[in-house]
């Protein structure tokens, strides 16, 4: 009887709200940043592949809380500079189309250095840079691949073919520009050391430490953040955990998320570098299967957008 009465009350309340012109639900404002957010995928990444988005449910969570979100489409396997130039062109197109002045850039994995490049070249268009498991000091996996990858070998041919397929399915303009070795070289410790010498803004001031939260480029102040995880096998139902553990774990000399080391991910203000996430959990993959006790990646992105909102970005 009580349950039936509650149901009737809820139904009546919904009717009254409609009659009164009050919406039953409304979008929040928690993530309503001043400047739009741009999400940039990593190595072998994509916008949407066979209907599965790279940033699984993350844009929806941000938009539900008031954010304007753009999703960049850059080459899945190329140099940081090449990908960064692609990102800049898209930013310029969005700015011209929608009258946007600045962007909050968020890059995962190779997307981390990619957004840093865009900030370094076009600082007037960037309000903040956030690297999520960014290979800011390289990846030990890339180091191993760089030293062992033989030109024309089966692994390189297979991986290059996969990258070209991803590029084609994702609608990237030219699959002929996919270059596996260029991507691996960029993501190696040596490659990132050269990159960091060119683009030092936000660099940690101590080994495995934090960098400044605010650092200017050519007189344009930009806020810098980084975040990463240190788990690998987080969910028994997620087959990608096993692949990460089998493929990557043997390469590391420090805590890592399966592909990027804890200290290697640091740049700008380190928000947290040991979430119970692996490299795919950080983008809410696969299909949102993260560890039972791990925090929600969706909640993190909304919270971070709110952080940017609170500082006027």
C-alpha positions as CSV (number, residue, x, y, z in Angstrom):
1,X,0.0,0.0,0.0
2,X,2.7,2.5,1.0
3,X,4.7,1.7,-2.2
4,X,1.7,2.2,-4.4
5,X,0.9,5.5,-2.7
6,X,4.5,6.7,-3.3
7,X,4.3,5.7,-7.0
8,X,1.0,7.6,-7.4
9,X,2.6,10.6,-5.6
10,X,5.6,10.5,-7.9
11,X,3.4,10.2,-11.0
12,X,1.3,13.1,-9.9
13,X,4.3,15.3,-9.1
14,X,5.7,14.6,-12.6
15,X,2.4,15.7,-14.2
16,X,2.3,18.9,-12.1
17,X,5.9,19.7,-13.2
18,X,4.9,19.3,-16.9
19,X,1.8,21.4,-16.5
20,X,3.7,24.0,-14.7
21,X,6.3,24.1,-17.4
22,X,9.1,22.8,-15.0
23,X,11.4,20.3,-16.7
24,X,11.7,16.9,-15.0
25,X,15.5,17.1,-15.3
26,X,18.0,19.6,-16.3
27,X,21.7,19.8,-17.2
28,X,24.1,20.7,-14.4
29,X,26.7,23.4,-14.4
30,X,29.5,21.6,-12.5
31,X,31.7,21.3,-15.7
32,X,30.6,24.5,-17.3
33,X,34.0,25.9,-18.1
34,X,34.6,29.3,-19.6
35,X,36.6,27.8,-22.4
36,X,35.7,24.6,-24.3
37,X,37.4,21.4,-23.5
38,X,39.3,19.5,-26.3
39,X,39.9,15.7,-25.8
40,X,42.9,14.4,-27.7
41,X,43.5,10.6,-28.1
42,X,46.8,8.8,-27.8
43,X,48.9,6.4,-29.9
44,X,46.8,4.0,-32.0
45,X,43.8,6.1,-30.9
46,X,40.6,7.2,-32.7
47,X,37.5,9.2,-32.3
48,X,35.1,6.3,-32.7
49,X,36.0,2.9,-34.0
50,X,33.2,0.5,-35.1
51,X,30.9,2.6,-33.1
52,X,33.0,2.5,-29.9
53,X,34.3,6.0,-28.8
54,X,37.8,6.3,-27.5
55,X,36.7,8.6,-24.7
56,X,34.0,6.2,-23.5
57,X,31.1,8.2,-22.1
58,X,33.4,11.0,-21.0
59,X,32.2,13.7,-23.4
60,X,28.6,12.9,-22.4
61,X,29.4,13.1,-18.7
62,X,31.1,16.5,-19.3
63,X,28.3,17.9,-21.5
64,X,25.7,16.8,-19.1
65,X,27.3,19.0,-16.5
66,X,27.5,22.0,-18.9
67,X,30.8,21.7,-20.7
68,X,31.4,22.4,-24.4
69,X,33.5,19.5,-25.7
70,X,35.4,19.0,-28.9
71,X,37.0,15.7,-29.8
72,X,40.1,16.0,-31.9
73,X,41.0,13.5,-34.6
74,X,44.8,13.2,-35.2
75,X,47.0,10.6,-36.8
76,X,47.1,7.4,-34.7
77,X,50.8,6.8,-35.4
78,X,53.0,9.8,-36.2
79,X,55.4,12.2,-34.5
80,X,54.2,14.5,-31.8
81,X,54.8,17.5,-34.0
82,X,52.8,16.0,-36.9
83,X,49.9,15.2,-34.6
84,X,50.2,18.6,-32.9
85,X,49.9,20.5,-36.2
86,X,46.8,18.5,-37.0
87,X,45.4,19.5,-33.6
88,X,46.2,23.2,-34.2
89,X,44.4,23.2,-37.5
90,X,41.3,21.7,-35.9
91,X,41.5,24.3,-33.1
92,X,41.7,27.1,-35.7
93,X,38.6,25.6,-37.5
94,X,36.6,25.4,-34.3
95,X,37.7,28.9,-33.3
96,X,36.6,30.4,-36.7
97,X,33.3,28.4,-36.7
98,X,32.2,29.0,-33.1
99,X,34.0,32.2,-32.1
100,X,36.2,30.4,-29.5
101,X,39.2,32.3,-28.2
102,X,40.9,29.7,-26.0
103,X,40.7,25.9,-25.3
104,X,41.3,23.7,-22.3
105,X,43.3,20.8,-23.8
106,X,43.2,17.3,-22.3
107,X,45.4,14.6,-23.9
108,X,45.7,10.9,-23.1
109,X,49.0,9.0,-23.6
110,X,50.6,10.4,-26.7
111,X,47.9,13.0,-26.6
112,X,49.7,14.5,-23.6
113,X,52.8,15.6,-25.6
114,X,50.5,16.4,-28.5
115,X,48.5,19.0,-26.5
116,X,51.8,20.4,-25.1
117,X,53.0,20.9,-28.6
118,X,49.8,22.8,-29.5
119,X,50.3,25.0,-26.4
120,X,53.9,25.6,-27.3
121,X,53.2,26.7,-30.8
122,X,49.9,28.5,-30.3
123,X,49.9,29.6,-26.6
124,X,47.4,32.4,-27.3
125,X,44.7,29.8,-28.0
126,X,45.3,27.6,-24.9
127,X,44.0,28.2,-21.4
128,X,45.1,25.0,-19.8
129,X,46.9,21.7,-20.6
130,X,46.2,18.4,-18.9
131,X,48.0,15.3,-19.6
132,X,46.4,12.0,-18.6
133,X,49.1,9.3,-18.4
134,X,51.0,11.5,-20.8
135,X,54.3,10.0,-21.9
136,X,56.0,13.2,-20.9
137,X,59.4,11.6,-20.3
138,X,58.9,8.8,-22.7
139,X,57.6,5.2,-22.2
140,X,59.9,2.3,-21.4
141,X,57.7,0.2,-23.8
142,X,58.6,2.6,-26.6
143,X,62.3,2.3,-25.6
144,X,62.1,-1.4,-26.0
145,X,60.3,-1.3,-29.3
146,X,62.7,1.3,-30.6
147,X,65.7,-0.9,-29.9
148,X,64.2,-4.2,-31.1
149,X,62.0,-3.2,-34.0
150,X,63.6,-4.3,-37.3
151,X,62.4,-2.4,-40.4
152,X,60.1,-4.5,-42.5
153,X,59.7,-7.2,-39.8
154,X,56.4,-8.8,-39.2
155,X,55.6,-6.8,-36.0
156,X,56.2,-3.5,-37.7
157,X,54.2,-4.5,-40.8
158,X,51.3,-5.7,-38.7
159,X,51.3,-2.7,-36.4
160,X,51.6,-0.3,-39.3
161,X,48.7,-2.1,-41.0
162,X,46.6,-1.8,-37.9
163,X,47.4,1.9,-37.6
164,X,46.4,2.5,-41.2
165,X,43.1,0.6,-40.7
166,X,42.4,2.7,-37.6
167,X,43.2,5.9,-39.6
168,X,40.9,4.8,-42.5
169,X,38.0,3.8,-40.3
170,X,38.3,7.0,-38.3
171,X,38.2,9.2,-41.4
172,X,41.8,10.5,-41.0
173,X,42.5,12.3,-44.3
174,X,45.5,10.2,-45.4
175,X,46.5,6.7,-44.3
176,X,49.7,7.0,-46.2
177,X,51.1,9.3,-43.5
178,X,50.9,6.6,-40.8
179,X,54.5,6.0,-39.5
180,X,54.9,3.5,-36.7
181,X,58.6,4.1,-36.2
182,X,58.2,7.9,-36.1
183,X,55.6,7.5,-33.3
184,X,57.8,5.1,-31.4
185,X,60.8,7.3,-31.7
186,X,58.8,10.3,-30.5
187,X,57.6,8.4,-27.4
188,X,61.0,7.0,-26.4
189,X,62.9,8.6,-23.6
190,X,65.4,10.1,-26.1
191,X,62.7,11.5,-28.3
192,X,60.8,13.1,-25.4
193,X,64.0,14.6,-24.0
194,X,64.5,16.4,-27.2
195,X,60.9,17.5,-27.3
196,X,61.0,18.7,-23.7
197,X,64.1,20.8,-24.5
198,X,62.0,22.6,-27.1
199,X,58.8,22.8,-25.0
200,X,59.8,23.1,-21.3
201,X,56.8,25.1,-19.9
202,X,55.3,23.2,-17.0
203,X,58.3,20.9,-16.5
204,X,58.8,19.3,-13.0
205,X,61.3,21.2,-11.0
206,X,62.6,18.1,-9.2
207,X,63.0,14.4,-10.4
208,X,59.6,12.8,-10.2
209,X,58.2,16.0,-8.8
210,X,55.6,18.6,-9.8
211,X,56.0,21.5,-12.1
212,X,54.3,24.9,-11.8
213,X,50.6,25.1,-12.0
214,X,50.9,28.3,-14.1
215,X,53.7,28.9,-16.6
216,X,53.6,31.4,-19.4
217,X,54.6,31.0,-23.0
218,X,55.4,34.2,-24.9
219,X,53.5,36.1,-22.3
220,X,50.4,33.9,-22.3
221,X,49.8,32.3,-18.9
222,X,48.7,28.6,-19.2
223,X,47.8,26.2,-16.4
224,X,49.4,22.8,-16.5
225,X,48.2,19.6,-14.9
226,X,48.9,15.9,-15.0
227,X,47.3,12.7,-13.7
228,X,47.9,9.0,-14.1
229,X,47.4,5.5,-12.6
230,X,49.6,2.8,-11.4
231,X,47.4,-0.3,-11.7
232,X,47.4,-2.9,-14.5
233,X,45.1,-5.8,-13.8
234,X,42.0,-4.0,-12.4
235,X,39.0,-6.0,-13.6
236,X,38.8,-9.7,-14.2
237,X,36.1,-9.2,-16.9
238,X,38.3,-6.8,-18.9
239,X,40.5,-8.8,-21.4
240,X,42.6,-5.6,-22.1
241,X,43.9,-5.9,-18.5
242,X,45.5,-9.3,-19.4
243,X,47.0,-7.9,-22.6
244,X,48.5,-4.9,-20.8
245,X,49.9,-7.2,-18.1
246,X,51.3,-9.7,-20.6
247,X,52.7,-7.1,-23.0
248,X,54.0,-4.2,-21.0
249,X,54.6,-5.1,-17.4
250,X,58.0,-6.7,-18.0
251,X,59.4,-3.5,-19.4
252,X,59.1,-1.2,-16.4
253,X,61.5,-0.2,-13.7
254,X,59.0,2.0,-11.9
255,X,55.3,1.9,-11.0
256,X,53.2,2.1,-14.1
257,X,49.7,1.8,-15.7
258,X,50.8,-0.8,-18.3
259,X,52.2,1.6,-20.8
260,X,53.4,4.8,-19.0
261,X,55.5,5.0,-15.8
262,X,54.4,7.0,-12.8
263,X,57.2,9.5,-12.8
264,X,57.3,9.7,-16.6
265,X,53.7,11.0,-16.6
266,X,54.4,14.1,-14.5
267,X,54.0,17.5,-15.9
268,X,52.8,20.8,-14.3
269,X,50.8,20.3,-11.1
270,X,50.5,16.6,-10.5
271,X,46.9,16.1,-9.4
272,X,47.4,12.4,-8.5
273,X,49.8,9.8,-10.0
274,X,48.7,6.6,-8.5
275,X,45.0,6.1,-9.2
276,X,43.9,2.5,-9.3
277,X,43.6,2.7,-13.0
278,X,45.5,1.2,-15.9
279,X,46.2,2.9,-19.2
280,X,42.7,2.1,-20.6
281,X,40.8,2.7,-17.4
282,X,42.0,6.3,-17.6
283,X,39.7,6.8,-20.6
284,X,37.0,4.6,-19.1
285,X,37.8,1.6,-21.3
286,X,37.0,-1.0,-22.1
287,X,33.2,-0.3,-21.8
288,X,33.7,1.3,-18.3
289,X,35.2,-1.8,-16.8
290,X,37.5,-0.4,-14.1
291,X,38.4,-1.9,-10.7
292,X,35.6,-2.3,-8.2
293,X,37.2,-0.1,-5.6
294,X,38.7,2.4,-8.2
295,X,37.2,5.9,-8.5
296,X,35.0,6.6,-11.5
297,X,37.0,8.1,-14.5
298,X,33.8,9.9,-15.5
299,X,33.7,11.6,-12.1
300,X,37.3,12.6,-12.4
301,X,36.8,14.4,-15.7
302,X,33.8,16.2,-14.4
303,X,35.7,17.1,-11.2
304,X,38.7,18.4,-13.2
305,X,36.4,20.5,-15.4
306,X,35.1,22.0,-12.2
307,X,38.6,22.7,-11.1
308,X,39.2,24.6,-14.3
309,X,35.9,26.4,-13.9
310,X,36.8,27.5,-10.3
311,X,40.0,29.2,-11.6
312,X,38.1,31.0,-14.3
313,X,39.0,28.8,-17.3
